[in-house]
Amino acid sequence: MEVIIQGDASAAARLVALIIEKQVKLNPYSVLGLATGRTMEMVYEMLVNGHHTKGTDFSLVRTFNLDEYVGLSADDANSYRSYMNRRLFGKINIDMRNTFIPNGMAADLPAECLRYERQIRHVGGIDMQLLGIGQDGHIGFNEPLSALRSVTRVKALTPDTIRQNGPLFGHPDMVPRRAITMGVGTILETSRCLMLVTGMGKAEILQKAIEGPISSMVTASALQLHPHCTVICDEAAAANLDGKDYYRWIFMNEPEWEDYRKL
């Protein structure tokens, strides 16, 4: 696991966007795993801007989102399909037929989860998976006690997650109680993971995920097992990290990051 600390949230999001743009440029047929939430909004805004100003071409890219609420239709304003269409897909030249998100309205949810896993395998797996982290350390909707070898499935959301997402729905009572999510094991099978974490509110859980023990109670800690995971955070989120001086040294000295240091 690599940890890259940037000065603020904007710089962290910009670095993530640049890494994604480079991936798409090197492989126009890239399969991207995407995430939702407030942390990702700046990344998608920058990708849209890059498409219009630098000509980043998404026409051959395929995408798989981490999750979707059970019981929300694709045209519901609070669905993640709607979020992605508003924030990214509707503003770039991606083929909408190549954008995959679990169907939260499926009549047979277990069959939908199996279908989603098979779709990912059919395209050869995900080349780069974008991730955030929840206040309790979850990735996707893999809430605490999720099995570290889990695959796409339906998960009950914790009261904390429901409460945190409440403002987006107007009231916690309006938040769906279940979601379809890629499993921790599914995420670990991706070729590369890219986790963006910003804000002082994430400092404590980020330290647990990166420097604490691997535990199903903090599912993001499973990323310590991934052979190519990069965590990009701002100074606020990095506040509790014991190794932050070393992490800064990596960014300033490793050849992999030389081109990004010039930007």
Secondary structure, DSSP 8 states (H G I E B T S, - for coil): -EEEEESSHHHHHHHHHHHHHHHHHH-TT-EEEE--SHHHHHHHHHHHHHHHHT----TT-EEEESEEETT--TTSTTSHHHHHHHHTGGGS---GGGEE---TT-SSHHHHHHHHHHHHHHTT--SEEEE---TTS-STT--TT--TT--SEEEE--HHHHHHHHHHHTSGGGS-SEEEE--HHHHHTSS-EEEEE-SGGGHHHHHHHHHS--BTTBGGGGGGG-TTEEEEEETTTTTT-TTHHHHHHHHHH-GGGHHHHT-
